[in-house]
Amino acid sequence: MQALPTPPTSHNGDSSPSASQLEHEASILNPDWTTHRFFAAYDALSPSSSALQLLLSHVPTAQHLHRAILRTGSALISKHQIRHLRAFRMGVVREGPDVALFTHPGALVKLATWLSEAISVLEAEKGAKRTADNALVLAALDERRGVYVVVGLGGGDAASGRVRSRAEQKARADKKAAREGKKAEKKAQKAVLRAQRKQARRERDEANGIFADDSEDEDASDAESLSSSDSSDSEDDSEDEEEAEKRKQRGYGSNKFGSAFQEVVEETGARVRIDSFEHEVVEVKKEDLSGFLEALSFKGVVG
């Protein structure tokens, strides 16, 4: 895989910069946000009193991020900037007050997740059926470094969950009400049968000289067994429905963007850097983005 070129730097004098100077300047231009935020989160989880203050001090940061996600995501949807390619949806964040924020992979992943969920809700409201090609590729322009930060979300992510339309929710509620009505009817029938058995048992016991004490114990055990039977039937029905729903959900596979990114780089020679915990987050040179996405559209990104 080809690495991105180091940004040019200026130095005083004719002597070439040392390795330590280059490393220091690179850390300033491209800070290691992953390491920095890992240790910040680690400190926030410590059992000291300062950890709570650290958490509270970052609440405004989280609020700022979610406001930016709402602004940018709503703008992309309202301006119809989420387009369909062959294998996935695709959007690019190029302008707006929050572009710099979404050059950080973590923030871009959150924006992509929000967009995927929002699109699923909108399509469900329109009555569109869920399909397996619900993958999303989102890119954000880092103008200073001349690269696009690209993230791919596929079938194995949280954003691929089932979203029901209002019609589906109503049908589900009607089905549940009908099922509850049948259960109530069965319960009434069992109560009638129980009363008939009780009356027949009482008449038989009186004819045999047996009085109410033993009979009442037997009735109590009989009623308890019927009650347990009702509850088990109800649990079985709910479990059957859950299993059926899970079976319908199966077949929507995992995220294959990491391997797809690698294949595209090998085929196209695009200048790409993978610098994240997640392989489905990459940096692509600005002028290589169109060719990168075109080649990616022919790949299977969910399977």
Phi, psi and omega per residue, in radians:
M1 nan 2.372 -3.129
Q2 -1.429 2.367 3.110
A3 -1.525 2.678 3.088
L4 -1.257 2.541 -3.123
P5 -1.183 2.591 3.101
T6 -1.237 2.344 -3.140
P7 -1.048 2.483 -3.137
P8 -1.158 2.518 3.121
T9 -2.284 2.718 3.129
S10 -1.891 2.524 -3.123
H11 -2.365 2.607 3.092
N12 -1.445 2.467 3.116
G13 1.507 3.063 -3.109
D14 -1.641 -0.255 -3.076
S15 -1.224 2.495 3.129
S16 -1.263 2.544 -3.110
P17 -1.188 2.613 3.111
S18 -1.376 2.924 -3.141
A19 -1.116 -0.639 -3.140
S20 -1.176 -0.655 3.104
Q21 -1.144 -0.754 3.112
L22 -1.091 -0.719 -3.139
E23 -1.146 -0.690 3.132
H24 -1.143 -0.764 -3.138
E25 -1.172 -0.645 3.106
A26 -1.141 -0.642 3.127
S27 -1.188 -0.501 3.103
I28 -1.324 -0.775 -3.122
L29 -1.217 -0.693 -3.102
N30 -2.235 1.372 -3.095
P31 -1.116 2.624 3.130
D32 -1.478 1.469 -3.077
W33 -1.159 -0.564 -3.112
T34 -1.082 -0.870 3.140
T35 -1.139 -0.761 -3.124
H36 -1.040 -0.807 -3.091
R37 -1.307 -0.481 3.076
F38 -1.099 -0.825 -3.114
F39 -1.243 -0.544 3.054
A40 -1.120 -0.759 3.094
A41 -1.157 -0.648 3.123
Y42 -1.105 -0.746 3.112
D43 -1.142 -0.613 -3.123
A44 -1.199 -0.355 -3.134
L45 -1.641 0.010 -3.138
S46 -1.223 2.648 -3.076
P47 -1.383 0.368 -3.128
S48 -1.646 2.901 3.133
S49 -1.214 -0.448 -3.136
S50 -1.217 -0.401 -3.132
A51 -1.119 -0.719 3.124
L52 -1.105 -0.740 3.114
Q53 -1.105 -0.633 3.108
L54 -1.138 -0.732 3.095
L55 -1.083 -0.828 -3.110
L56 -1.115 -0.602 -3.121
S57 -1.188 -0.366 -3.126
H58 -1.724 0.025 3.077
V59 -1.062 -0.783 3.083
P60 -1.031 -0.582 3.096
T61 -1.113 -0.765 3.111
A62 -1.124 -0.700 3.108
Q63 -1.105 -0.736 3.116
H64 -1.074 -0.729 -3.140
L65 -1.101 -0.783 -3.087
H66 -1.249 -0.556 3.023
R67 -1.135 -0.718 3.115
A68 -1.129 -0.685 3.100
I69 -1.081 -0.770 3.137
L70 -1.119 -0.773 -3.141
R71 -1.094 -0.922 -3.046
T72 -1.199 -0.762 3.133
G73 -1.103 -0.748 3.116
S74 -1.112 -0.674 3.129
A75 -1.146 -0.733 3.132
L76 -1.084 -0.709 -3.119
I77 -1.269 -0.789 -3.082
S78 -1.168 -0.535 3.122
K79 -1.571 0.111 3.118
H80 0.972 0.775 -3.133
Q81 -1.677 0.104 3.003
I82 -1.705 1.919 -3.045
R83 -1.892 2.719 3.088
H84 -1.640 2.174 2.925
L85 -1.793 -2.926 -3.036
R86 -1.103 -0.779 -2.982
A87 -2.027 -0.096 -3.053
F88 -2.834 2.914 2.963
R89 -1.494 2.732 -3.058
M90 -2.554 2.408 3.086
G91 -2.504 2.676 -3.126
V92 -2.295 2.290 3.067
V93 -1.719 1.857 -3.093
R94 -1.993 -0.410 -3.026
E95 -2.484 2.914 -3.135
G96 2.045 2.918 -3.079
P97 -1.265 -0.212 -3.017
D98 -1.995 0.287 -3.091
V99 -1.058 -0.791 -3.099
A100 -1.073 -0.598 -3.135
L101 -1.095 -0.674 -3.051
F102 -1.532 0.157 2.938
T103 -1.386 -0.152 3.029
H104 -1.494 2.218 -3.053
P105 -0.962 -0.711 -3.121
G106 -1.077 -0.769 3.125
A107 -1.165 -0.664 -3.130
L108 -1.182 -0.648 3.082
V109 -1.096 -0.734 3.118
K110 -1.119 -0.706 3.097
L111 -1.120 -0.752 3.130
A112 -1.103 -0.693 3.109
T113 -1.113 -0.764 3.122
W114 -1.082 -0.780 -3.139
L115 -1.087 -0.765 -3.123
S116 -1.083 -0.750 3.114
E117 -1.160 -0.738 -3.131
A118 -1.105 -0.735 3.124
I119 -1.126 -0.694 3.115
S120 -1.081 -0.731 3.128
V121 -1.135 -0.791 -3.126
L122 -1.090 -0.740 3.139
E123 -1.207 -0.616 3.094
A124 -1.148 -0.663 3.107
E125 -1.133 -0.509 3.106
K126 -1.458 -0.068 3.133
G127 1.506 0.211 3.137
A128 -1.264 2.501 3.131
K129 -1.413 2.613 3.104
R130 -1.258 2.373 3.106
T131 -2.133 2.883 -3.101
A132 -1.329 -0.372 -3.074
D133 -1.546 1.055 -3.120
N134 -1.758 0.395 -3.139
A135 -1.267 2.671 -3.112
L136 -2.396 2.303 3.016
V137 -1.998 2.217 -3.118
L138 -2.230 2.308 -3.130
A139 -2.142 2.544 3.096
A140 -2.252 2.338 -3.067
L141 -1.454 2.177 2.978
D142 -1.796 1.604 -3.021
E143 -1.109 -0.609 -3.089
R144 -1.103 -0.710 -3.110
R145 -1.705 -0.111 3.114
G146 1.208 0.635 -3.135
V147 -2.351 2.813 2.962
Y148 -1.889 2.278 2.967
V149 -1.521 2.165 -3.020
V150 -2.101 2.331 3.091
V151 -2.233 2.488 3.103
G152 -2.124 2.202 3.070
L153 -1.976 2.293 -3.088
G154 -2.209 -2.781 -3.000
G155 -1.125 -0.375 -3.097
G156 -1.583 0.024 -3.072
D157 -1.527 2.929 3.136
A158 -1.122 -0.460 -3.095
A159 -1.256 -0.165 -3.092
S160 -1.582 0.255 -3.124
G161 -1.150 2.801 -3.084
R162 -1.273 2.268 3.071
V163 -2.054 2.150 -3.100
R164 -1.697 2.465 3.061
S165 -1.345 3.000 3.124
R166 -1.126 -0.639 3.108
A167 -1.114 -0.720 3.106
E168 -1.152 -0.699 3.114
Q169 -1.110 -0.707 3.121
K170 -1.150 -0.768 3.120
A171 -1.085 -0.673 3.118
R172 -1.140 -0.724 3.119
A173 -1.150 -0.716 3.104
D174 -1.100 -0.704 3.125
K175 -1.124 -0.703 3.119
K176 -1.144 -0.716 3.125
A177 -1.115 -0.720 3.109
A178 -1.110 -0.690 3.124
R179 -1.148 -0.699 3.098
E180 -1.137 -0.650 3.098
G181 -1.103 -0.723 3.101
K182 -1.117 -0.681 3.125
K183 -1.127 -0.719 3.125
A184 -1.126 -0.679 3.109
E185 -1.122 -0.761 3.095
K186 -1.091 -0.683 -3.139
K187 -1.127 -0.700 3.112
A188 -1.142 -0.712 3.106
Q189 -1.104 -0.715 3.116
K190 -1.153 -0.613 3.112
A191 -1.138 -0.704 3.102
V192 -1.114 -0.793 3.116
L193 -1.089 -0.667 3.131
R194 -1.137 -0.729 3.118
A195 -1.139 -0.694 3.114
Q196 -1.129 -0.739 3.112
R197 -1.124 -0.684 3.140
K198 -1.113 -0.765 3.128
Q199 -1.115 -0.766 3.134
A200 -1.115 -0.689 3.136
R201 -1.159 -0.703 3.132
R202 -1.094 -0.787 3.132
E203 -1.097 -0.689 3.137
R204 -1.165 -0.726 -3.120
D205 -1.184 -0.676 3.115
E206 -1.129 -0.655 3.107
A207 -1.146 -0.505 3.140
N208 -1.651 0.080 3.126
G209 1.372 0.352 3.103
I210 -1.774 2.295 -3.068
F211 -1.792 -3.037 -2.760
A212 -1.188 -0.428 -2.957
D213 -1.042 -0.955 -3.134
D214 -1.128 -0.633 -3.120
S215 -1.144 -0.652 -3.140
E216 -1.150 -0.675 3.092
D217 -1.086 -0.715 -3.139
E218 -1.160 -0.679 3.108
D219 -1.105 -0.703 -3.127
A220 -1.099 -0.770 3.116
S221 -1.144 -0.639 3.120
D222 -1.128 -0.769 3.136
A223 -1.133 -0.669 3.136
E224 -1.123 -0.711 3.122
S225 -1.138 -0.673 3.112
L226 -1.167 -0.680 3.131
S227 -1.125 -0.758 3.113
S228 -1.120 -0.606 3.099
S229 -1.126 -0.727 3.110
D230 -1.075 -0.811 -3.101
S231 -1.131 -0.683 3.122
S232 -1.145 -0.665 3.093
D233 -1.079 -0.732 -3.132
S234 -1.124 -0.759 3.137
E235 -1.134 -0.698 3.131
D236 -1.097 -0.705 -3.141
D237 -1.099 -0.794 -3.118
S238 -1.156 -0.687 3.124
E239 -1.155 -0.691 3.110
D240 -1.073 -0.711 -3.140
E241 -1.155 -0.724 3.123
E242 -1.115 -0.736 3.125
E243 -1.119 -0.690 3.113
A244 -1.104 -0.701 3.129
E245 -1.154 -0.690 3.122
K246 -1.134 -0.676 3.119
R247 -1.107 -0.632 3.100
K248 -1.170 -0.580 -3.109
Q249 -1.280 -0.404 -3.087
R250 -1.164 2.660 3.129
G251 1.795 -0.239 3.056
Y252 -1.602 1.895 -2.842
G253 -1.492 -2.835 -3.031
S254 -1.568 2.983 -3.117
N255 -1.370 2.089 3.140
K256 -1.925 0.337 -3.094
F257 -1.130 -0.590 -3.126
G258 -1.011 -0.908 3.127
S259 -1.199 -0.606 3.110
A260 -1.122 -0.716 3.088
F261 -1.034 -0.782 -3.135
Q262 -1.074 -0.764 -3.126
E263 -1.106 -0.734 -3.131
V264 -1.122 -0.701 3.130
V265 -1.091 -0.749 -3.141
E266 -1.156 -0.605 -3.091
E267 -1.390 -0.669 -3.010
T268 -1.769 -0.314 -3.071
G269 1.241 0.348 3.127
A270 -1.107 2.510 3.136
R271 -1.433 1.848 -3.005
V272 -2.286 2.508 3.026
R273 -2.204 2.292 3.045
I274 -1.804 1.911 -3.065
D275 -2.372 1.100 -3.085
S276 -2.753 2.790 3.038
F277 -1.090 -0.588 -3.078
E278 -1.701 2.276 -3.110
H279 -1.262 -0.282 3.140
E280 -1.516 0.256 3.025
V281 -2.063 2.114 -3.117
V282 -2.391 2.872 3.009
E283 -1.983 2.252 -3.094
V284 -2.092 2.346 3.100
K285 -0.995 2.478 -2.991
K286 -0.924 -0.823 -3.078
E287 -1.358 -0.151 3.141
D288 -1.688 -0.047 -3.003
L289 -1.116 -0.789 -3.061
S290 -1.087 -0.793 3.106
G291 -1.146 -0.626 3.118
F292 -1.102 -0.816 -3.125
L293 -1.206 -0.632 3.123
E294 -1.100 -0.777 3.111
A295 -1.189 -0.619 -3.131
L296 -1.160 -0.525 -3.091
S297 -1.146 -0.300 3.128
F298 -1.637 0.006 -3.104
K299 -1.659 2.668 3.010
G300 -1.478 1.909 -3.032
V301 -1.763 -0.143 3.080
V302 -2.348 2.248 -3.129
G303 -2.857 nan nan
